[in-house]
Amino acid sequence: MTHKIPFAKRGALRAGAVLAATAFGTAVALPAQAQSEFELDGYAFPVEDTFYTGWTEETRSQAGQFYASAYGDDETELGNVHVVFGLSDDLGGLALETSDEHCTAEGITITCDFTDVTTYMDTVWVDFNLLVSETVHAYDTVDWSVSVQPTSAEAPAVFGGTWEFSPTEDDYAQYLVSGSTHEGVVPGSSLTPDVAFMKANEGTYNDVYFYISDGNPLLQTAAEYSNCGLVEWGGVMCVLEGLAPEPGVVYELSADTPLTVTLDANAPGPFEYNAWYSVEAFDMWNRDEIDSLDYFDADTELVFEATDRAAIEDNPVTVVSTENPYNLAITANDIDVAKGETAVVDITVENSGPADAVAQPHPGSGEGSFLYAIQLPAGVETDAELQENGYFTTAGDNHCTVAAENEWLAETDPALYRLERLDVVCSIWGDIESGATLTLDLPVKVTGDPGAEGTAVVLESAELWTDEELAYWDLTTEDFPILDGDLDDNSGSFSLKGGNGSGQLPVTGMPLAVIGSAAVVALAAGAVVFVLMRRRKAAAEW
């Protein structure tokens, strides 16, 4: 059917057409013959949001429209306007139909002739059906063009763009990736994992890529093949071009192109580490990412091969490390100023290794940290400008909280922190590498007489978690072992000297208090305490 649209409505209709088309593809105006008397235009798009794959009786024939415009400042007679709408022939599996009386369809081309056209008539619309066969896969693309040529024009004006075929809602790609488990892995060693993937739902996609996340710096995967490259935002992408995984078929990593997984020599243990991989189908957007990959200089491509294996489960490559503790020790300098004066207490934490001190992530929030917990000597208080809930930041950019000013910390059992009284809690951001030393510069003011002692403790947030809280994730405290090899040097004392001579006291041991509180501590930006998140379950691992 042909629709003649008055000039006044043309602009709004084309704007709507462009919006509809850009939802699923791109369009560009191709070079056109310059016209002195009139202007020409053309466009094509689906009636729905997009054209779909996933062949059914409902999707095999899908409605579309194209238009051709000829307009100017007067009623210039154009005579016959010849319009050709067509698709590129590189994809295959497509055909066009139309019942418009001015047009004929053959294969992937519709040819139309409109007679007695004037520029004032403006725009002609043509309805068509696109027949999509089973050989067309999700995210396949096809170029389209609309050619418009009045009799008086020496050459046609050609307009074109690209459509991308989308999967139906039930057909979006779902790939399961399965990795092997390796126990007793010595930090610093490497292994070759077994990796397989499977398309878990119906529908076939041409071309997929295998993605290796670099989220865990302690467990890295090497895949230096010619079809693999570094991604700008992190990780490695391996392009499996030409592979169209069939639903339910398990594809295994070829023995001739193995991956190498290395556990860092400074990884603390014993603990479970995971390497996560994924498989995704190409779409119009990640094709740009693929084009910009920094591919490895290699002679061999990474290959996955179809097998007759049964279905697989979605799980990472799991590495369970052998024992490799770290050792955190804490010291603090005495306060050697008179009553009414201020000072800075330098509280130092050193990791003597052999492993890096890495905080275990909380199963709900994914956060983990190390903390300074401080009991000030009697007659000493913090000398800082407090924000809401007792927060303040030191000159060295440590985020701290005065417990008495914080509603939650004020109700927390100090024994949880191995203290008789909890005055200040401060954050330690990130890991503490083997051999590294960190210092907290705590500002204080002396308000009492000398002689009293204080205590500083360094601990991991996982030490504060309880079985009661972890039960929500079907976990216990045994899933979060303390990996510090010597807890006796995690507590240190310091004194208020009152201006009678200063010095740094040696570390003194303090027995580990029984952890009996239901509180959970982790870190968020600018804070040292937050409410335990309960909205999702997650595995407790690195």
Secondary structure, DSSP 8 states (H G I E B T S, - for coil): -EEEE-HHHHHHHHHHHHHHHHTTEEEEE------SSEEEEEEEEESSSS-B-S--TTTSEEEEEEEEEEEESS--EEEEEEEEEEE-SSS-SEEEE---TTEEEETTEEEEEEEEEETTTEEEEEEEEEEE-TT--BT-EEEEEEEEEETT-SS-EEEEEEEE-B--GGGS--EEEEE-EEEEE-TT-EE---EEEEE-SS--BS-EEEEE----TTEEEE---TTEEE-TTSSEEEEETT----BT-EEEE-TTS--EEEE-TT--BS-EEEE-EEEEE--HHHHHHHHT-EE---S----EEE--------B-EEEEE--B-B-EEEEEB-B---TT-EEEEEEEEEE--SS-B-----TTT----EEEEEE--TTEEE-S---GGGEEE-TT--EEEEGGG-TTGGGS-GGGGT-SS--EEEEE-S-B-TT-EEEEEEEEEE-S-TT-EEEEEEEEGGGG--HHHHGGGT--GGGS---BS-GGGGEEEEEB--SS---B-------------------BTTBS------S-------
